[in-house]
Amino acid sequence: MNSQKFSASSPTRSRPTKPSTWLASNRLTPSEIALLQQSKKSIADYVQKELPERLKQRHLEHMLTKV
């Protein structure tokens, strides 16, 4: 049986560095932020409306009770 041996002097790969995501050129404009906020609100409204009925259809309405 061949076993591999690693020593402290073995070359190791360093993790690749991630590009910085905090660059000024990557920031959202106020209109983009407003659009994302509106999308989030629309999704939340839809889920609040649809979730109770869908859970009832699957007999899972007990998941709606708040503790």
C-alpha positions in Angstrom: 0.0 0.0 0.0 1.4 3.4 -1.0 0.7 6.2 1.4 1.3 9.8 0.7 3.4 11.8 3.2 3.2 15.5 3.5 5.8 17.5 5.2 5.8 21.1 6.5 8.0 22.1 3.6 5.5 20.8 1.0 4.1 23.6 -1.0 0.5 24.4 -0.1 -2.0 26.3 -2.2 -3.2 29.5 -0.7 -6.9 30.4 -1.0 -7.7 32.5 -4.0 -8.4 36.0 -3.0 -11.9 37.3 -3.7 -12.3 40.5 -5.6 -13.4 43.4 -3.3 -17.1 43.8 -3.4 -17.0 47.1 -1.6 -15.9 49.2 -4.5 -17.6 52.5 -5.2 -18.3 51.5 -8.8 -20.4 48.6 -7.5 -22.7 50.6 -5.3 -26.4 50.8 -6.2 -28.0 54.0 -7.3 -30.9 55.3 -5.2 -33.3 54.3 -8.0 -31.9 50.7 -8.0 -32.3 50.6 -4.2 -35.9 51.8 -4.4 -36.7 49.2 -7.1 -35.2 46.4 -5.0 -37.2 47.6 -2.0 -40.4 47.6 -4.0 -39.7 44.1 -5.4 -39.1 42.9 -1.8 -42.4 44.4 -0.7 -44.3 42.9 -3.7 -42.8 39.4 -2.9 -43.7 39.7 0.8 -47.2 40.8 0.0 -47.7 37.9 -2.4 -46.4 35.4 0.2 -48.6 36.8 3.0 -51.6 36.4 0.7 -50.8 33.0 -0.8 -49.1 31.1 2.0 -52.1 30.5 4.3 -54.2 29.1 1.5 -51.5 26.8 0.2 -50.7 25.5 3.7 -54.4 24.8 4.2 -54.5 22.8 1.0 -51.7 20.7 2.3 -53.2 20.4 5.8 -50.2 22.4 7.2 -52.1 25.4 8.6 -50.6 24.7 12.0 -47.4 26.1 10.7 -49.1 29.6 10.6 -49.6 29.8 14.4 -47.3 32.2 16.0 -45.7 31.3 19.3 
